């Protein structure tokens, strides 16, 4: 049993851990993981406040995940609930005060809030103890709600959350709230950069890049697990991958409108100009001050390379476009990178980008039916795509479908 001083030191360390993460989605996952570990909670959820409502943003459930086949992750859909006194999370967001309930099925009838049994009835899970805590940022505003579910002791027995742990969880939640605000600002800056690209290329939209980033992380996580990589090693990699993949095509801002917005088929000369965008995107991140800069540089430069070596731009100096010594083909052009010469981030971003492009409407095509998309992805294994990562892609497919619904195109959301 830890002393109060030891718990405080632990919670301070957990709060400091959050500073390592900049992407909003990856941060939310980390917040929930660390909070659950601290109080030994079997499950939990995170809500982000959006005006007068709470958006369901992330969930974890060890019991349900253990029932899934190897390599599968819990798939969830997003929804919103009002900030009011009817639900546990809504009440906590409204009052700014935690709720610690030993058995949510025994909430007194005189309470305004109640427990929604729908999830339990749908999944067969039994929720009992729930600790719901507001995420209060530096200005005193509630930016979300952290909900921890089913505390268990060392023997695995269900029990109420310890009242003595509440102040420590509140302290952690406040640290998490400030980290979430920073991540929201980072996400907003990236989406503004994407908005500038969208002014040039109408296919480069917020929903598209959010899907590509989320697809890349889901596939990479499955691939890494199959390779035996530990979660602690993968977590910071997912963080920079998510943000870097969103900016995979940012180099298109430097392509002339007459080519980028041409409605018809490009000439060979025009296509050669388009092929410069990986190099141009990489140049934007040539001065690398963080792991994110390195990831964005690699993804921008290599997401059009192909597993069979027929992609582009190949072995070039991204600052000059010159072919690197020893990598010229017979016609003097740069040899394409092949197989594991392509960094993993570039290989997974290629899969995510093509999957989204085939699945969605473009100015030059209608969306393909899923069967045709999947046949094409499988046929390109060992050609365009890393075969091992394509296996991870198919393993992750249910989660990719959920991501697609989470980030609909604007015209589809109307």
N, C-alpha and C positions, 0 to 999 in steps of 0.2 A: 504494500500500500504506500503510495507516494505521499509525502508531506505537502502542505499547502505551498511551502517555498519551492519544492521540487516541481509541483504542478505549474506554478507561476513561471519558473524558468523554462519549462517545456512549452508552455503556451506562447511565451515570447519567441522561442526558437521557431515555433510553427508559423507565427506571424512573419518572422524574418524570411522564412522559406518562400512566402508568397511573392517577395520582391524579385524572385528569379523568373517570374512568368509575366508576359506582356499581352498575349492573346487572350481575349475575353473568354472564349469557349474553353480553352485549356485551363485558364485560371479557375473558372467555376468548378471544373472537374477536380482540380487540386484542392480547392477550398473544402469541398464536400468530403474528399478522401481524408484529409488531415483532421477535420472536425470529427468524423466518424471514428477514426483511430483513437482520438483522445478520450472519448467516452465509451468506446467499444460498442458503437451502434451498428446494428445489422444493415440498416438502410438509411436513406435520407434523400432530401430534395432541396433544390434551390429555386427561388423565385426572384426575378428582377422586376423592380417597379417601373411602370410606364404610365405616368399620370395617375389616374384613379383606378388603375388595375395592376395586378401582378401577373407577369408572364412566367409560366412554368418553363425553366431554362435547362435544368439538368437533374438527373436522378441516378441513384445507385441502389442496388439491392442484392446483397451477397447470396441470399437464399435462392432467389429466382435465377441468378446468374449461374449458380452451381447446377441447375437443372438443364442448362443449355448445352448443346453439343460443343466440343472443344473448338476454340477459335471464335465462337459466336459471342456477341455482346448484347446486353439488354437494349431493345429498341423501344423508343418512346415517342409520343407525339406531343407537340406543344399545345398549350391552351392558356386561357387567361381567367382569372377570377377577380372580382371587385375587391377593392380595399374597403372593407366594411366589417361589421362585427358578427357576420354570419359564419364564416369559416375560421379555422385556427390561424392560418397564414394571414388572411385578410384582417383579422382582429389584431394580430401582432403588428402588422404594418400600420394599422390605424392608430394604435395606442403607443407604439414604440416600446412596449414592455413584453418580456418573455412569458411564455406559457409552458408549464411543465406538468404534464398529465400522465398519471400512472396507468390508466386504462381508458382509452378514448371511447370504448363502448359503454362506459359508466359515467359519462359526463352528466352532471346534474341538470335536471330539466329547467331550472331557473336561469341557466346560462344562455346568453344570446348566441354564442358560437356553438357549432356542432361538428361532428366528424362525418365526412362523406365516405360512405362504405362502398362506393361504386368500384374503386380500384380493387379492394379486397375481394369483392364478389366476382369480378371479372377474371382475376388471376389465381384465386384460391389462396392468396397470402392473408395472414392474420396480423393486422396492426394492433399493437397494445400500448406500449409506452411511447410518448411523443414529447420531445423538447423542441419548441419553436422559438426562434430568437431573431430579433430584427437586425438588419445590417445597417448600422447608423454611421454615416460618413462624417467627415471633419466639421461640416457646417451644421450638423445636427439633423440632416435630412435622412429619411429611411430610403435606401436605394434598393432594398430587397429583403428577403426573408430566408433564413436557414432553418431547415426542419430536419431533425434527427429522429430516427424511428427504431424502436425495439432495442433498448439496452440489454446486453447480456453479460452475465458474470463469467468467470474463468471456466466454469463447467458448462457454459452454453445455455443456462437457464434464463428466461426472460425476467426482467425486473424493472422497476421505475428508474428513471434517471436520477442520479444523486443530486439533491438540492445544493450540496456543497460545491458541485462542479459548475453550477450556473454562472457565477461571476467570471470564471475562467473562459467559458464558452462565449460569454458576452464580450469579453476582452478580445478574444480571437475574432469574433464576428465583426467587431469594429475595425480591426486591422484589415480584415477581408474586404470590408466596405470601401476603405480607402484604396486598396489594390484594385478593386472592381472599377472604381471611378477612373483610375489611371488607365486601366485596360479599355474602358469605354472611350476615353479620349484617343487612345492609340488606334482603336478600330475606326473611329470617326475620321482620323487623319488619313488612314489608308483608303477609306471609302471616298474621301474627297479627291485623293489622287486618282482613284478609279473613275470618279465622276469627270475629271479632266480628260482621261483617256476615252470615256464614253462620248464626249463631245466630238472626238475624232472618229471613233470606231463604235457604232451602235451595238455591236455584239458584246462589248466589254462593259457589262452592267454590274451593279452591286449584287443582285441575286446570283449571277453567273460566277463571279469571283468567290462569293461566299460558299457556293456549292463546290467549286473546284478545291478550295482550301479545306473544306470539311471532308470531301471525298478522299483527298490525298492523305489526311490524317487517319481516317478510318482504315484505309487500305494499308498504310504504313504500319499502323499499330498491329494489325493482324499479321503482316509479314514479319515484323520484329518478334512477335510472340512465337511464331513458328520457328524462328531462328534461335529461340531461347534467350532473347534479350530481356533483362530485368526491367520492371516498371519504372524504377527510379532512374535508370539510364534513358529510357524512352521518353519520359515526361517532358524534359526540357527540349528534346528534339522535336516533339510534336508541337511545342509552343512556337518555335521559329519556322517550322514547316508550314503551319497554318497561315502565318502572316506572309511568308515568302511566296507560297503558292497563289495567294490572292493577287500578287503583283507579277505573275508569270509573263503577261503580255504588255507590261507597262512601256516597253520600248517602242510600241506602235505609235506613241505620241509623236515620234520623230519621222514617221512615214508620211509622205505628201498626200493630201486629200484626194488628188486626182487618181491615185492608186488605191488608197485605203477605202475610198467610198465608191469605187468604180462598180456599177451594177452588173456588168457583164464579165466574161472570162478574162483573166489577166493574160497579157502577152508574156513570153519567157523573160523578157527584159524587166517587165514590171514585177514578176514573181521574184526575180533576183533581188529587187529592191525590198520587197516584203521580207525576204529571208534575212535581211539585216537586223530585224527587230530584236532577236535574241542578243546580239552583240550590243545593240544600243541600250537595251534594258540592263544588261550586265554593267555597262559603263556607269549607270546611275548609282550603282552600289560598289564602285571601284574603291572608294575610301571606306574601309570597313572598321567601324567603331564598336560593333557588337556582333554576337552570333547571328542575330537577325540579318544584318547586312551581308554576312557570308552566305547564309541560306538563300536570301533573295538573289544574290549574284549568281549562285550556282543554278538555281531554278530558271531564272531568266535566260541564262546562257545555254542550258542543256535540255529544256523541255521539248525541243523538236529533234533531238537525237533519236536514233532508232536502234533497237537491240541488234539488228543485223548490220549496222554500220552505214546505212544508206541515208541517214538523216543529216541535219545541218545545225550549226555552222561548222562543227568539227573542231579539229585542233588548230585554233587560231589564238592570236593575242587579242583579247577583247577590246583593248584600247586602240589598236591600230588596224585590226582586221587581217594582219599579216599571218600567213601560214607558219606554224611553229616548225623549227628545223626537224627534219626527219619524218615529217607527217604529210608530205605532198604526194598527190596522186600523179599518174602519168601525164595528166593535162595541166599539172601545176597547182591544182586547187587543193584545199585542205581535206585530208581524209576525215570521214565521219567517225565519231567515237562509237565503239562497238562493245556490246555486252557490259561487263562490269567496269569498263573504262568510263561509262556514264555514271555519275554519282547517284546513289539511291534516291535522293530528293528529286533529281531530274527524271528518273525512270518512273517514279510514282506520280509526279505532276503530269507527265505525258498521258498516263492512263486516265487520270481524273479529268484532264482537259478534253480528250477525245470522247470519253464517255458522255460528258455534258454536251459537247457539240453535236453528237449524233442524236441525243435524246431530246434536243430542244429545237425550236424553230429558228432558222437563220434567214437572212434576206435571200439566200440562194437555195433554200430547201425547207421543206416541212419537217416536223419532228418524225423520226423513225419510230416504228412500233418496237416495243422492248425486245421481242424475239429476234428481230433483225439486228438490233444493237448488240445483243449478247452474242449472236452468231459471229458478228464482225469482230468483236473484242476477242473471242476465243480463236478465231481464224488468224488473228494478228499475233498470237502468242509465239514467241521465237522469231518473229519478223520485226514488227514495230515495237512490241512490248516484251519486257522481262517475263519469262514463263512463270517464275516463282511468284512474281507480284500479281500476275493474272490469276493464279490460284488464290491468292489473298483477296483479290477483287471479287471473285465469285463467292468466296467464303463470307465476305462482308456485304453481300448484295442486299440483304434485308435492311441493314442499317443505311445503305446508300439510298434506298428508296425512301426511307424516313427523312433523310437529309433533303432529298429533292422536294418533298412536301413542305419542309420547314422553310425553304427559300424559293417560293414560287416566283416566276417572272411576273412583272407588274401587270401585264395584260391578263395573265391567268388568275391573278389575285382579285381582280375586279368582280 
